[in-house]
Amino acid sequence: MNYEELLKSKMDSISYEKLTKLNNQKLFDFVGYYVNLCEPDTVYMCDDSEEDANYIRQKSLEIGEEVKLAKPNQTMHYDGYGDQGRDKDGTKFMVPADQYEAMKHLNAIVYEEGLKEIEDIAKGSMKGKQAIVKLFCEGPTHSHFSRPCAQITDSYYVCHSEEMLYRRAYQHFVDMEDKNDFYRFVHSAGELDELGCVANLDKRRIFMDCENNIVYSMNAQYAGNSVGLKKHSMRLAINESGKQNWLCEHMFVMNIPNEEKKRDTYFCGAFPSACGKTATAMLPGEKIIGDDIAYFRNVNGEFRAVNVERGIFGIIQDVNSKDDPVIWNTLHEDKEMIFSNVLTGPDNEPYWQGMNMDTPKEGTNHSGPGWKEGKKDAKGKEIPLAHPNSRYTIRMEYLDNIDMAFNNKDGVLVGGVVYGGRDSDTSVPVEESFSWDDGIAIKACTLESETTSATLGKEGVRVPCMMANLDFISYPIGEYIQNNLDFVKDMKNVPPVFCVNYFLKNREGDFCTSKLAKKVWMHWAEKRVHKEVGAHKTPLGFIPKLEDIQPMFTELLGETYTDADYQEQFQFRCDAWLQKLDRIVEYYNTKWPDCPKSVFEKWENAKATITAAKEKYGAFIAPGTYQE
């Protein structure tokens, strides 16, 4: 179909000129096809100008997708009561019929069936609205890391969020040599209710077409479901990277600077939800590149990384002045930022759970206006002042601890990779793997997160969280693991792999260390990268020596760290590890039998090593005593 007349009828002359100036037939046809299908009344095309950015901000306020708060540059957005998190059931990969069997455990749907379902839902979904077309870039523009993106949406809030979270890329599209190489996203909030929220959540669908690099998101407002460049784009990039010998990982990128030696050491880290990922990336005194998603490439034999984003879409619950001073101070500045699903108090200020301060007893929140303390929902459940998954959206540049290397087109050289899980009785606080392969197999692939009664009502359930990325992997698991193993081949310096556990408990059931002890573990890792400290060997890796970390507690935290603390925390727990490996082997045999044979062999070898160590040293091996 020739879309020229259709688009001329929907766009004013300025928008149409912006679109045609790009000289990109694939983009032109993409916009035309979905304008024809979704039937918006008008279409607005954005470029990189501040004028267009202001247009999006003002329209979002004008139609009530956002409302102004007491500080003039801050706004509030509310999703519907049932639209407060990622919709895992409604998120599916559209795959060819012959690939369905290999992908079914990753929530797949046969391509033709998925396309018909999503297009039936999308048909006419933008009637009565204006569609916005905006171009962005994942990673720095004009870089070998760049992944250009085009989105058409009927939500100014979604567009505004992306404006804060990603780099503008109209000029990048102008300059692209390969006009066909970009990701595409189609989003519609669909019909809205009297509060301006999605009316048809039963028709909420997020379908991924990784073969054609296009994502459809219908009847969704929560940013994790609607902001195409977030986890949707991550799934496309994971699939693409698996074919092109690079990696897209669910990782922060941070800098542990050593001022005395005038060096910067960059770490990347993957942690399941609620396991300390953001808290690590935002450690006081360190510098941040990004808190969520990283691209890795082999650049001239070097392991290099970029932060995909230029902003943060962060969970706000429990952000307080003591534990999160950098974020806390930023959120109280009068800078452009979007709060979502927290309480708007009578003073028109935002309030959330875990602020560690007095909060209003009434106001407007995710349940609508007229909230009062003790209000219950239709199921009789008390509605908290803010949803636990409430968020803030800010630009990286606002942070006092930003490392401006986040805009480096060549990325940063990765010194170490960290994986963090959550368990009360198995893993030591920090351990270095023997090798890259051991790090992936023994640490990354065996990650678990231990549930608490506060989250699921049943404490101590170990949830497998392979590489903290399982929700987003978009091609067969075995291939994904093998690609991670193979990525470092032919590299000059392969970064060491560390594993951390901030949630180890003592015999009394209390956490063994303070929240900021993670600073010591990361500084020990920094010294290990530069071979400045030794280590004790365990059956599975290397742990710190007491004489190296004891002064760090004093110097970095002003805390006393005793020999008794060390002996308790760094003993190797043979039985717990044997049980963990048994769980992992059963899990992979049941769900992911395509896991590489070499990984299964490493697990069996690890069990044999631990069993032999137990026979020689007992169930608990004191640090510094193990020898092969």
N, C-alpha and C positions, 0 to 999 in steps of 0.2 A: 504493500500500500504506500502511496505517496502522501506524506503527512504535511506537505507544505501548506496547503489551504487550511487544514485543520488547525495547525499551530498559529498561522497568521490570524485566524479568527479568535483564538484564545489568548494571544499575547499582544501587548502593545508593541509599537515599532522598536522601542529601545530594547525590550527583552528579546524580541525576535532577532535583532541585530547581534546581540551578545551571543546568542546560540549559534547563529550562522557564521560569525566571525571565527569560531573555533575550527571551522573547516573539518568537522569530524562527523562523518556519515553515521558511524555506529552510535554515537551519542545522540545525534538528531533522530535517528530511528527509534532509539530507546525511549526518548522523551515522547515522541509521537505515538508509539505503540501504547504506552501506559496512560497517556492523556485520552486516547481513544477508548481504552478499556475502563478507566476509573471515572471519566467524565467530569473533571473539575470545571467550574464555570470559567475560571481564568487561570493563567500560568505566569509566574514571575520567575525570570532567570536572573541569578545573582552572579556578579563577578567578584573580584577581590577588594572592591572599594569599601571604605568605611561607610559611605552612603547606603550601600546595600545591607551592611551589617546593622546599621541603625534602623533601617526599614523593618528587618526581621524582629528586632527588639520591640519596636513600637507596636507592630501588629500583634505580637504575642500579648502585650498588655491591653491593647484595644479590644481584643475578643475574649480576654479573660483567661487565657491559658497560663499566664503569670499575673501576679499582682505585686504592686510595690510594697516594700516594707518600710520601717521607720528610717533606715539609712537609704538615701535616695538611689544608690546604685545596686541595692540588693533586692531580689524578687523571690516570690514563693510560687511553687507549682504543686498542685495536688493531682495525683492519680486516683482512680476509683478505688473503693474499699477492697475490691477483689483483684486489684491490678498493682500489687506491691512488690513483685519480685519476678525473677526470670521464670518463664513458663516452660519447664523442662518437657512436660508431656506434649505440649503444642509445638515444640521445636523439633523439626524433622529434616533429615537429609534426603533429597530427591536423588535416587540412584537408578541406573539401568537395571532391568530385571535380573540380568546375569550377575550383578554385584550385590543383590539384596541379601543373600544368605550371609555373606561376609560382613555386612553392615547392620544387620537387623538389631543386634544388641546395642548399637549406637543410635537407636530410634530413627530408622530409615523408612522411607516409603518409595514404592516404585515410581519412577519419574513421571510417566504418563498420568498415573492416578493422582499424584501430587500436584502436577501442573493444572489439571482440570479442577481439582478442589480449590486451589488457591485463586485461580482466575475467576471461578464462579463467585467466590467471596469478594474479590476485588472489583468486580464489574459494578460500576456506578457508585463505588464507595466514596468518591470525592464530590458527589453532586452537592451544589450549594456552597462549595468552598473554593478557595484559591490553592493551586498546587505551587510549590516552590521547588526550583531546581538549583542545587548548589554543589560546587565542586570542592573537594578536599584532598589532602594527601596524608597517607599513613607514613610516618617517618618524615625526616626533613625533605623538602622539595629538591628537585634537580640532583638527586643522589642515587647511587646504585641500591640503596635501601628503599627508595620511594615506591609506594603502591598508591597510584592515583585512584580516586573514588568519585562516583557521581550518584547523587541521591535525589529522587523525586518524592515529596511528602506533602501532606496537607496539614502538617503541624508546625507552627512557628516555634513552639517550645523545643521540638526536636531539632529544628534548624539552629536555634539559638544555642542549644546545648553543644551541638557539633562545632559551632563557631568558636566556642570556648575551649573545646577539647582537642581540636585538630587544626592543622595548618591550612590556610586558604590555598586553593590550587588552580584558580582560573588561568593564571599565567603559565603554570606548569602544563596545563592541557594545551595551551597555545604552542608551547615549545616542544611538546612530546614528538619524538620521531615515530614511534609506533602508535598510531591513533587508535588502534583496537585494544590496547593493553590497559584496561582499567576495570575496577570492580563496580558493580551496579546494585543499587538498593531502591526498593519500592516500598513505601510505607503509607498506610492510611489508618488514622484513628477510627475511621468509620462513623457510624451514627453516634451522636453524643446525647447524654441524658441531661436533666435539668441542672446538674452541677457542672456540666461541660466535660464529663468523663465518659469513657467507652460504655456504650449501652449494650453491646452484644459480645460479652466476654466468652460466651459459649462458642463464638466463631473466631476467637483469637487463634491465629496461626502464624508461625514463623518458620518458613520453609527455605532451605538452603539448596541451591543448585551449584555445586562446586565445579562441575564440568564447564559451565558457562559463566562462572563467577558472578552470580546474581542471587540476591536474597529478597524474599517477599515477607513483609511484616504487616499483618492486617488485624484491626480491632485491638490495638495495643497502644498504651501511652507510657507506661513505666519505661524509663530510658534503657534498661537492660534488655527490653523486648523491642524497642522502637528506634533507638539510635543505631543506625546501620553500621556505623564505623567502629562500634565497640566490639562486643563478642561475636556479632555476625561476621564482621570483616576478619576477625581472628580465625574463625573456622575456615574461611576462604583461603587465608594466608597459610594456615597449617597444611591444608590440602595441596596448595601450590608449592610450598616449600619442600614438601615431601617428594615432589617430582623434579625439583631444581637444585637440590643439594644445599639448601639453607634451612634455618629453623625459625619457627614462630613459637615462642614459649610464654606461658602465663607467669612472667617473672618481673620483679622490680630490677632496676639498675641503680646502684648507689656507689658513692665514693667514700672510702675510709682514708682521709688525708693524713699524712704524717708530716706535720709542719717542721719538726726537728730535722728530718732528712729530706725535706722539700720534695716529697713524692706523693702521687695520687695512685691509689689502687682501687680498681673498680670490681665490684661484685654484682652478680645477678642471683636472684633467689626466687624459688617457687615454694609456696606454702598453701595448703588447703585453707578454706575459709575459717576464720577465727583461730588461726594458729600463729599469728604474729607477723604476717607479711608487711603490712603497712607500718606497724610499730617498728620493725627493723629498718625499713627504708627511710623512716623519719626519725631515726635516733638522734637525740641532741648532740651537737658537735660534729656530726657527719654531714655529707652533702648528698642530695638526691638528684638523679637523672630522671627517673620515672618510677611509678609505684605499681604498675599492673601488667603491661604487655611489652615484650621485647622481641625484636628481630635480631637473629645472629647470622653473620656471614663470615666466610673465610676470605679476608682481604689481604692479598699478598702473603699468605701463610700465617696470618694473625687472626685470632678469635676476637671478633669485634661485634659490638652491640649498639643498637639505638633504642631509645624509647619511641614507641609507635605514636604516642600521643603528645600533646602540648598542654594538657590540663589533667585534672583529677576529678573523677566521679566517685567520691568516697563515702563509705558508711559513716554516719555522724554519731550514732549511738556510742556513748561512753567517751566521746572526745571531751576532755576537760583540761583545765589549766595546768594541772600537776603532771599528768601522764603524756599529754600531747601539746606542749607549749607552742610549738611553731604553728600547727594547724589552728589551735585555739586563738592565738593572736591574729592570724590571718582572717578567720571567720568574723572577727569583731571589727575589722576595718571597713570603711565605706568604699569598697571596690566592687566592680561588677561580679556578681556571683548569684547562683540560683540555689535556693534551698528547696527540697522536695519532701513532703509528707511529714514535716515536723509541726509543732504547734505554733500558730500565730496567736500571741497573747493579746490582751486588751491594749497593750502599749505598742502593738504592731511590730514587735520584735520576735525573732524565732527562738523556740525552746525545744530541747530534745531530751531524751532519757540519758541518764548518766552524766549530766553536766556538773554534778557535785555542787549544786546551788539551789536555792529556792526557785520553784517554777510556778506559773499561774495555775489556778484550779479550774479555769475555763478559757474558752477561745475557739478557734477554728482549727481543725486538724484533718487527718486523712479520712475521717468518717463524715466530714462536712462541718458546716457552721453549727454553733450551739453545743459544742462539746463541753461537758463538765466532768470533773473527777467522779468516777463511779459509774459513768454512762456505760451501758451494755449494748452489744450488737444484737442482731436478730436471733442468734444462737445462745444468748444469755451470757456471752463472754465479755468481761470487762474490757473496755477500750482504753489503752494507755494513751498518755498525752501525745506520743509520737510513735510511729511504727518502728519496730526494731531495724527495719531495712531502710530507714530514712537516709537521705543523701544530701551532699553538698557538691556543687560543681564550681570549680575555680580554675584559673590559669596557673600553670607551673611558675610563671614569672613572679607571682605574688609571694612566693615562699622565700623567707630569709636564707634558707639553706639550699637554694637552687644552685646546681653546678651548671654553668652556662655551656658546658660541653654537650648538653642535651640537644643543642642545635648543630653539632658537628656533623657534617655530611658524610664523613668517614666513620662515624660512630666512635666508641671508646674501646680501648683494649681491655679485654676481660681478664682479671687476675685470678678470680676464683668464682666457683658456682656453689650455691648453697641450697639445700633442700631442708624444709622444716616440717615436721609432723607434730602430732599431739598425743602423748601417752604419759601415764602416771607412773609406770613401773618397768619400762623396758630400756629405752634409749638414753644414753648419757647426754648431758647438755650440749656438748660439741664433740665431733669426731671427724677426722679426715680420712677419706677412703684411700686404699692402697693405689688405685689407678682410676682413670676415667671410666673404663669398663665396669670396675667394681662400684664406682659411684652411681652409675646408671642402674646397674642390676641390683645391688645390695641396698642402696639408699633410696634412689628415686623411684624405682619400680615397686618398692615395698612400703612406700609412705602410707600411713594410716592416720586418721583423726579420731580421737576418742570422744564420744558424745558425753554431754553433761545432762543432768536431770532438768536443767533450766531450758535446754533446747528441744529435747525430744521426749522427755518424761521417763527415759530409761538411761541410767548412767552406766558408763563403761563399755558401751558398744563400740567396737573397732571398725570404722568404716574405711575400706580401701580407697585411697586417693592417689592413684598412680601418677607420679610426676606433677601432682596438683593441677592436672590438665584434662582429666578424663571427660568432663562435660563438653569439651570443645574439640576433641580430636575428630577429624573428619575423613579419615581413611583407615583401613584396617590396623588394629593395634600393633600387631607383630611388625608390620612395615614401619610404623612410627617409632617403635623402640629401636629397631635396627638402624633407622636413619639417625637417631641420636647417638648410637654407638659409633656409626661410621663418620659422623660429622667432623671429628678431629683428625682424621687421617690426613697426612701430609702437612700438618700444622707445625710451625717452628716450636712453639711453647704451648703445651696443652694445660689449661688451668686445672688446678686441683679441685676436687669435689669434697664439700663439707656437708655434714648433716647436723642439724640442731634440734633440740627439744626443750622448750621453755617451760614444760608442764610436768616435769618429774616431781613426785611427791615423796616426803619422808615417811617414817614409820607412823607418825601422828596424823598423816593425811593432809599435811600442809605443803604448799609449794616450797621447793627447796631454796629458791632464790627470789630476790626482788625482781620487779618487772624490768629494771634497767640492767640486770646482769647480762642481758644479751649484748650489751656494749663490750663487755669483756670478751665474750666468745668471738665476736666479730674482730676485735683487735688482735686476739690470738691468731685467728685465721689470717689476718693481714701479715703478721710476722712470719707465719708458716709459708705464705706465698713467697716471701723474700728470704726464706731459709735462715731466719735469725733466731729461732728457738727450736729446741729438740722436742721429742715426743716419746711417750710410752706406747708400746705396741699392745693391741688387743687382738682377739681372734678375727675382728672385722675391720680394723683400721688403726689410726693413731689418735691418742688423746693428749691433752696438755699435761705438762709436769707442774706440780704444785708450786715450785719455786718461780715459774714463769707467770702464772696467773694470780698468785697471791698479791704481789705488789700492784697488779693492774686494778684489783678491787679497791685498793687504797687510793691510787693515783686518779683513777677515772671516776670512782663512785663515792669515795670517802667511807667505804665499808670495810669491815674486818672479815676476812675469809680464812677459816681455820682448817687445820689438817682433818678434823672430824667432818667438816663440810665436804671436803675433797674426797675423802674415803667413801662417804655415803653416796655422793653423786656420780663418781666415776668408776665405781665397781662394775665389772661386766657381769650381767645377769644372764647366765647360761639358759636356764629353763624358760625365762620369758622370751628370749630370742628364738629358741627352738620352737616354741609355740607360735610365735609370730611367723616364722618361715613356713611352718606347716599350714597356717592359715593362708598365707600368700600362695603357696603351691596349689592348694585346693581351689582357691579363688581363680587363678589363671587357668588351671586345667578345666574348670567349669565354664568360665566366661570367655577367656582369651587363649585358647589352646594354640593359636598361631604365634604366640610369644616365641621369640627366637630360642632355638635349642640351647645355644650358648648361655642364655640367661637361666634356663632351668638347671643347667649343669652347674652354674655358679651357686645357685641356691642349695643344691645337693652337696656340693663341696663345702659350702659354709656350714651346713648342718653337721657334716662329718668332722670339720675342724672344731666346732663348738663341743660336740660330743666328746671328742678326744681331750679337749681342754678341761671339760667338766670332770672327767675321770682322773685327771692329774691334779687339778686345783680345787675341785669342789664346785658347787652351784654358783658361788659368787667369787669372782676373781678380783683381788685387790689391785688397784692401779700400780703399775710398775713391776708386777711379779710375773706376768705372762711371758713365756718364751716358747717358741716352736720346738 
